[in-house]
Amino acid sequence: GFQQMVEASLMVTDDMATEISYSAGYRFGNCFYLGGGTGIGYSFWTESAYVPVFVNPVFYLSDRRVTPTVGLRLGACAVLEKHYGDSIVALVEVRPGISVHLNNGNDVNIGITLGSRPDVYFDDMHRTVSGGIIEGGLSVGFSF
């Protein structure tokens, strides 16, 4: 049936960034979720905000109260940089974790984020925007 996810993420490698995201989609039984979402994040290193837009498939690897999951986020990220203008970069993330099914039918999701994040580099007043390097972080979410 219809399912929604709200997540908070903290990236802790090269760039300290934080993000809140929302995804809505359809859960096919206890095995697979397919949704789409958006969010807003802030990079403390580059002092820039970013807005991801993504497709969000999640695979549930067992049918237990506590189950391992593997999620993906594939899409694009608009980087809103106040000094040098806005840019759009690719977003690719793999999100392994666990999902804990609560008695009320909702889930708590805890996982790590591995993937590409928007990075903005400055060199002699020229701006280079890339999808970022492989980074890692922690995400905590709620499905309802």
Secondary structure, 3 states (H helix, E strand, C coil): CEEEEEEEEEECCCCCEEEEEEEEEEEECCCEEEEEEEEEEEECCCCEEEEEEEEEEEEECCCCCEEEEEEEEEEEEEEEECCCEEEEEEEEEEEEEEEEECCCCCEEEEEEEEEECCEEEEECCEEEEECCCEEEEEEEEEEC
